[in-house]
Amino acid sequence: MNRLDYLKKFMLFGVLFLLSAGVLGFILFDEIMEEIDHAEKKLIGLKYNGAVRESLELLQEHRDIIYTSLNGSGGAQEPFDKNEAEIGQAFIKLEQLQIQYDGLLQTSTEWNQIKTDWSRLLQNGQALTAMQNYDLHTQIIANLLKLKMNVTEQAGLKLGPGQDSYQLIDFMIHKLPPLIESTSRTRRLGAEMAAKNDLSLDQKNELILLSGSIQAQMDSVKTVFDGLTDPSLQDGLYPSANHYLVSTQALLHALNGSILQTEPGITIAPADFNRMAAQAIHSAYTLYDAQESSLQQMLQERIDSLQQQLLVGAGTALAIFVTLCYLIGSLYESMWRAVQHLKRAAAQISNGDLLVQIDVGTRDELHEVGEAFNTMVTGFRQMMSERQQYEEKIKYHAFYDALTGLPNRVLFNDRLQQALERAKRDSQILAVLFLDLDRFKFINDTMGHEAGDELLQQISGRLKSCLRAEDTVSRLGGDEFLIILPRIRSSDDARKVAETILRNLSLPLIVASTELVMTGSVGISLFPVDGDNSITLMKHADTAMYAAKNSGKNGFQFYNAEMNTRTEERLKLEMALRKALDRGEFTLLYQPRYHLQQGRVSGMEALVRWQHADLGLVPPSDFIPLAEECGLIVPLGEWVLRTACLQNKAWQASGLPPVRVSVNISLAQFRREEFVTVVQQALEAADLDPSWLELELTESIVMNNAEMARNKLEQLRKLGLHISLDDFGTGFSSLSYLKYFPLDTLKIDRSFIKDTPFAAKDTAITKTIISLGRRLNLNIVAEGVETEEQLAFLVSRRCNEVQGYLISKPLSVPAATDLLQHPQAFRTI
């Protein structure tokens, strides 16, 4: 197809289209012709059945005449010869139709049988009894009805072109002939009984059945004609249908009133009953003729309509053919002209002219093709420009951080490698600084990621301001930055840069309308002292940075070999921590809380401890932060919660006075969606009343997501738990949240108690917290109480509860049990 020129393509498409249209037109015309043939065949069937109907009427009349004559029940002499002559004429008419349409209707077998039976009747009829003569007539009539049904089948008269015609055909073929035959039998029996003036029980029952059958069939006549949808058809058939119903009803009335009644006997003359029955039968045939005429008219109208459609379709097809030939020629001419324009324009584009535009000279779809071509050229020109910009952007993002615009790890490694090669060649010192922001994760979680991104952008700007043009600062990811200091004289230059960076970081920042003060931890490695390749220098700077963090943060450390040992120890500790829970190495200690006004132990705080088989007792300050970093704080916290609930229930079950046990909750635990469910399951597993459990949360936890925290705290309060706010006063949140959250207890942080009552500021803060708590109807607990002076001050300020080493250190389960069993042994305050 692609090898053909446009002229041949158009000729081929035209031929294929016209061929397809011709095939479609032939199918449509063939369907119309086939429908016309079916309609004409139905007309022939109606014509043939009309002749059969004429023969039926004459034969039924002849049967009744012969039967009446032979039975002696007739009144006047019947015209035998005239009736037989009419039957002969009807049979001649049927014979002509049979010869003409036998190939179409295939009725020769039935017709030959009818002729044979009629000949036998004419020859031997006088020698037969009245009943034998009647039965032979009935046999011929049955064969005529069979012939009629065969014609109906062959001519397709079972289905009409519409609902009305279907109703009429069904009535004419299936309902009316049995009705006429029932009426004829009623005529024979009624006339015979009237002539004899006697009625046997069997004859009476037969007449009753016939009467009922005729009445039911009359009702179906009413149903058929009431169901016609064409008003004109109803009006045309109404006189014949009404005449039939009236005459047949009169016959039934005469039968029931004058023959079937028992008293005073049969009161109607045979001739009168014969006449009434003949009128009913004749009215039925008259109705048949009216229906046949209506059907013939409907079919003829259908044939005329189809022929009209055929003519219109042929004319329309011819007009379409001529129009298509014209349109195809015009379209080819327009497309040829457009193709020439496009070829010239394509040649110009291939020569580098991207400003070319074309005008095909039309205003049809080809004009749109030309406009599309012009748009394509413009788009191609724009695409080339955008592609160049996109490639530059891809190249930029391959080497620079999308958030801060600083070099990324790829570009940093390349610059570090080049700087190392220069330092080796020129025997220079080079420093690598690894910076990690302190508490950035807390700010990111508290204020949101958008605020965290803004903070990183501002810090990136400050870092660049601290460096020389030849230095490189790169964002490694998250809150980690790497810095290259080439061509320094000594380690003192690196120290000064680190100090400058930390000093600039500590200046206040405004992020999301909030003033923040940031700090960082810096690790420094030097070439060639700490390594001679980029991987080693970055690794050692990272190790030094962690050493700075472990030294209290907000500082810097130079790398030394001992740091690797500490790093390895930390890694070993993490691996041991991951196995400690499964090995059962954790245990709980319980530090009492003392109620100053009630003078009794009011609660126990559950504190987790790690007893390692080789390391001994690992301080919480070592493994708790490590558990938070490696994600073990959640399973560890859930274990503490379950164990504390079980222990408290065990104390109560042993008969000890109930106390409230408090459990510290981490941010990672509290943020989990299933946290409330976990607490509820721990209570249910221990069968512990929720009122004897207190959860301790820090300010940073509840302020991380205030709305989420409030919803969870309200759910916990509904369970019956107590909520305690731990380390109160150490956060940077507003005091307004004290009325926003459902709290029971405030715990004053030990940093305020430490120098009370000697430090004026700490003392004032402690007084304020106690006063504020009482006004808000909150329970106040002072933690970290270690001196008598602190205790005396808290007693004087009416603090509710105290906790600390002055009261009691954390106790093992046996020691805590002993304390609860012997509270009198506890110190008296």
Salt bridges, closest charged atoms under 4 A:
GLU34 OE2 - HIS38 NE2 3.95
GLU35 OE2 - ARG302 NH2 1.92
GLU54 OE1 - LYS93 NZ 3.79
GLU57 OE1 - ARG53 NH1 2.61
GLU57 OE2 - HIS282 ND1 3.18
ASP64 OD2 - ARG187 NH1 2.81
GLU84 OE2 - HIS62 NE2 3.15
GLU95 OE1 - LYS115 NZ 3.14
ASP117 OD1 - ARG120 NH2 3.94
GLU153 OE1 - LYS158 NZ 2.62
ASP170 OD1 - HIS174 ND1 3.18
ASP170 OD2 - LYS175 NZ 2.58
GLU181 OE2 - ARG63 NH1 2.96
GLU192 OE1 - ARG188 NH1 3.81
GLU192 OE2 - LYS196 NZ 3.17
GLU206 OE2 - ARG185 NH2 3.02
ASP289 OD1 - ARG53 NE 2.50
GLU333 OE2 - ARG337 NH1 2.45
GLU371 OE2 - HIS367 NE2 3.84
GLU391 OE2 - ARG387 NE 3.26
ASP401 OD2 - ARG475 NH1 3.23
ASP426 OD1 - ARG425 NE 3.56
ASP436 OD2 - LYS549 NZ 2.85
ASP438 OD1 - LYS549 NZ 2.81
ASP445 OD2 - LYS441 NZ 2.92
ASP445 OD2 - ARG671 NH1 3.51
GLU470 OE2 - ARG468 NH1 3.55
GLU470 OE2 - ARG487 NH2 2.60
ASP471 OD1 - ARG468 NH2 2.74
ASP492 OD1 - ARG495 NH2 2.18
ASP492 OD2 - LYS496 NZ 3.61
ASP493 OD1 - ARG489 NH2 3.67
GLU499 OE2 - ARG495 NH1 2.93
GLU574 OE2 - ARG578 NH2 3.09
GLU605 OE1 - LYS747 NZ 3.12
GLU629 OE1 - ARG570 NH2 2.16
GLU674 OE2 - ARG672 NH2 2.90
GLU694 OE1 - ARG593 NH1 2.65
GLU696 OE2 - ARG593 NH1 3.94
GLU696 OE2 - LYS747 NZ 3.02
GLU714 OE2 - ARG710 NE 3.22
ASP744 OD1 - ARG717 NH1 3.61
GLU783 OE1 - LYS747 NZ 3.59
GLU788 OE2 - ARG827 NH1 3.51
GLU801 OE1 - ARG593 NE 3.12
ASP818 OD1 - HIS822 ND1 3.14
